[in-house]
Amino acid sequence: MKPTSLPRTLLFDLDGTLVDTAPDLAKATNALRTYHGLPPLPYAQIRSEVSNGGNALVTLALGIDENDAAHAAARTFLLEAYGRDVATDSRLFPGLDALLTHWSQPPRSWGIVTNKPRAYAVPLIKALGLEPGVLLCADDTETKKPSPEPLWEAARQLGVPVNECWYIGDHRRDMEAASAAGMVAVAAGYGYLDAGNDYVDWPADLWASTPEALVALLITTSCST
């Protein structure tokens, strides 16, 4: 898809795209390691795994996969630790406050489609004072990204045709979901990418290397790609 004009609606992934949640997730991950008598991991190492979810963070912290009998209890511990401090150090990425203000003026709108469970997404969004027009979480639809279903549901709730929406995310599955949904896929290269994961290789329509580049794409300049 080759966009020739700016969209009516922006839909964002949450972690690593709209909000930098890695600091609080890193604390929870290292709390799990401390509980098991292990030293803390470097922040950068944890950050690169954040977009892969709680199961991946447990595997990183303890070296056990989902088939291990101890995995479920460890995941519960990690999520409970995270839930107690879900928004202590998490912040919008630089410049995105202006972007959200710009897209809050009718007829424009914006929303969030995330694989994060609602129990953690809602308090985070409230703590940051965000007011998306729609919020779709992992437990709101039968399938989650890379399925297009949550993106379709977000567009439906906003009353916007899918071809007037852009979806912005920091993971390949976000691009796959956007493409399957018929939306322009925008790759956020500043998110939680692990080593060897080059965002320019994702099946996206547009790429933004920094939050500032994303703002420039959507506010400062018109889209001519």
C-alpha positions in Angstrom: 0.0 0.0 0.0 1.4 3.4 -1.0 -0.2 6.2 1.0 -0.7 9.5 -0.8 -2.3 11.5 2.0 -2.4 11.6 5.8 -5.0 9.3 7.6 -8.1 10.3 9.5 -7.2 7.9 12.3 -4.0 6.7 13.9 -4.0 3.4 15.8 -1.0 2.7 18.0 0.6 -0.3 19.6 1.2 0.5 23.2 4.5 -0.8 24.6 7.5 0.4 22.6 5.4 2.5 20.2 3.3 5.0 22.2 4.6 4.5 25.7 8.1 3.5 26.9 7.1 0.9 29.5 10.4 -0.9 29.6 11.6 0.7 32.8 8.7 -0.7 34.9 8.7 -4.1 33.1 12.5 -4.3 33.7 12.0 -3.8 37.5 9.4 -6.5 37.6 11.7 -8.9 35.6 14.6 -8.3 38.0 12.2 -8.6 41.0 11.5 -12.1 39.7 15.2 -12.8 39.5 15.8 -11.5 43.0 13.1 -13.7 44.3 15.0 -16.7 42.8 18.3 -15.5 44.2 19.7 -14.4 40.9 21.5 -11.1 40.1 19.7 -8.4 38.1 20.0 -8.4 34.3 21.2 -5.4 32.4 18.3 -3.0 31.5 19.2 -3.1 27.8 18.9 -6.9 27.7 15.4 -6.8 29.2 14.3 -3.9 27.0 14.9 -5.8 23.9 12.4 -8.5 25.0 9.6 -6.3 26.2 7.5 -6.5 23.0 7.5 -10.3 23.2 5.4 -10.3 26.4 5.4 -11.7 29.8 6.2 -15.3 28.8 9.3 -14.1 27.1 10.4 -12.1 30.1 10.0 -15.1 32.3 12.1 -17.1 29.9 14.7 -14.4 29.9 14.7 -14.0 33.7 14.9 -17.7 34.6 15.9 -19.6 31.5 12.8 -21.7 31.4 10.3 -22.0 28.6 6.5 -22.2 28.7 6.6 -26.0 29.0 8.5 -25.9 32.3 6.3 -26.6 35.3 7.6 -23.5 37.1 6.8 -21.1 34.3 3.2 -20.3 35.1 3.9 -19.4 38.8 6.9 -17.3 37.7 4.7 -15.5 35.2 2.1 -14.8 37.9 4.9 -13.4 40.1 6.2 -11.1 37.4 2.8 -9.8 36.4 1.8 -9.1 40.0 5.1 -7.2 40.6 4.5 -5.2 37.4 0.8 -4.5 38.3 1.9 -2.9 41.5 4.1 -0.4 39.6 2.6 -0.3 36.2 3.2 3.4 35.6 6.0 4.5 38.0 8.6 5.2 35.3 6.7 4.7 32.1 6.3 7.7 29.8 5.1 8.7 26.4 7.9 8.7 23.9 9.3 12.2 23.2 7.1 14.4 21.0 4.1 12.0 20.9 2.1 14.2 23.2 1.9 16.8 20.4 1.0 14.1 17.9 -1.9 12.9 20.1 -3.1 16.5 20.6 -3.1 17.0 16.8 -5.0 13.8 16.2 -7.6 14.5 18.9 -9.2 17.3 16.8 -12.2 16.1 14.8 -12.5 14.7 12.2 -9.2 13.1 13.2 -9.1 10.5 16.0 -6.7 8.1 17.5 -6.7 4.8 19.5 -4.7 2.0 20.9 -4.6 -1.7 19.8 -2.4 -3.7 22.1 -1.6 -7.3 23.0 -1.3 -6.1 26.6 -4.0 -7.4 29.0 -6.6 -4.8 29.9 -5.7 -5.2 33.6 -2.4 -3.5 33.0 -3.2 -1.3 30.0 -6.1 0.6 31.6 -4.2 1.8 34.8 -1.2 2.7 32.7 -3.2 4.8 30.3 -5.1 6.5 33.2 -1.9 7.3 35.1 -0.5 9.0 32.0 -3.7 11.0 31.4 -4.2 9.5 27.9 -7.7 9.6 26.3 -7.7 7.3 23.3 -10.9 7.2 21.3 -10.7 3.4 21.5 -8.7 0.9 23.5 -8.5 -2.8 22.3 -6.5 -5.1 24.5 -5.5 -8.8 24.3 -8.6 -9.9 26.2 -11.1 -7.9 24.2 -11.3 -10.0 21.0 -11.1 -13.7 20.3 -7.8 -13.3 18.5 -5.0 -10.9 19.0 -2.2 -9.5 16.7 -1.0 -10.5 14.2 -4.7 -11.2 13.5 -6.4 -8.2 12.0 -9.5 -8.6 14.1 -8.5 -6.2 16.9 -7.7 -3.5 14.3 -11.0 -4.0 12.5 -12.9 -3.8 15.8 -11.0 -0.5 16.7 -12.0 1.0 13.4 -15.6 -0.2 13.8 -15.9 1.4 17.3 -14.5 4.7 15.9 -16.8 4.6 12.9 -13.8 5.0 10.5 -13.2 2.9 7.3 -10.1 0.8 7.6 -8.5 2.5 4.6 -8.6 5.7 6.5 -6.5 4.3 9.4 -2.8 3.9 9.9 -1.4 1.4 12.4 1.9 2.1 14.1 3.9 -0.6 15.9 7.3 -1.8 16.9 7.0 -5.4 16.0 6.7 -7.4 12.8 3.4 -8.8 14.0 2.0 -5.2 14.1 2.9 -4.8 10.4 1.3 -8.1 9.5 -1.9 -7.2 11.4 -2.1 -3.8 9.7 -1.5 -5.2 6.2 -4.1 -8.0 6.8 -6.6 -5.4 8.1 -6.1 -3.2 5.0 -4.5 -0.4 6.9 -1.2 1.5 6.2 1.5 -0.2 8.3 4.0 2.2 10.0 7.1 0.6 11.6 8.4 2.3 14.7 12.2 1.6 14.7 12.7 3.2 18.1 10.8 0.4 19.9 11.9 -2.8 21.7 13.9 -4.5 19.0 16.2 -7.3 19.8 19.7 -7.8 18.2 19.5 -8.7 14.5 15.9 -7.6 14.2 16.0 -4.8 11.5 12.7 -3.0 11.3 13.4 -1.9 7.8 12.9 -5.5 6.7 9.4 -5.7 8.1 6.4 -5.7 5.7 5.6 -2.0 6.3 4.5 0.8 4.1 6.4 3.5 6.1 9.2 3.5 8.6 10.1 6.0 11.4 13.5 5.6 13.0 12.7 7.8 16.0 9.7 9.3 17.7 10.7 12.7 16.2 10.7 11.1 12.7 7.2 9.8 13.3 6.0 13.3 14.4 7.7 14.8 11.3 6.0 12.3 9.1 2.5 12.9 10.6 2.6 16.6 11.5 5.5 18.5 10.1 5.4 17.2 6.6 2.8 15.7 4.3 3.1 12.1 3.2 4.3 11.8 -0.4 5.5 8.2 -0.3 
